[in-house]
Structures are given as C-alpha cells and as structure tokens.
Amino acid sequence: MEWLRSAACVGEDPELFFPVGTTGPALREIAAAKRVCARCPVAGPCLTYALDSGRASGVWGGTCEEERDALLRTTKDEAARRRTI
C-alpha cells in the first residue's frame, strides 16, 4: 500500500470516512469524505484495494459501500455473460 502515503485523506479524521448510519449526519459525512477523495491522486488504487480486499464499510476511492457493491455486481454479471458466449 505504497500509494497510501500520497492519499488526500492522510491527516484527515478517519471517522469522516466511516460514518455511522445512512441518513442525516451520515450522508453529510459521506459527501464530505467523497470531496476529499475527489481531490485525491490515488483514488483509483484506493478503490481497487477496497474492492480486492472486500472492504465493506467506509468511503474508499470515492465510493460508499452501496456503490462498491454495485460495482462488484456489475463486474460479476459481465464476467458471467462472457462465460456464456
């Protein structure tokens, strides 16, 4: 995880990236965390790490848990379609 040293989140409060809940304040924290990710030079490797390691909670690479789940489902669906061709 050499890329982590270059991450925009270094020095930020880690709790920002792990909000509790899915409404109100948690949504504001998720949006704030995603703004940090938007200016991060290593958001891509961060997202790859989260997907490959199964990070279920938190904001990683500019995505929340639901967005990563959707990415994984899409990837699995595409792989299944390719196998049937």
Helices and strands as residue ranges (DSSP letters): G 2-6, G 14-17, H 25-38, H 43-53, H 65-84
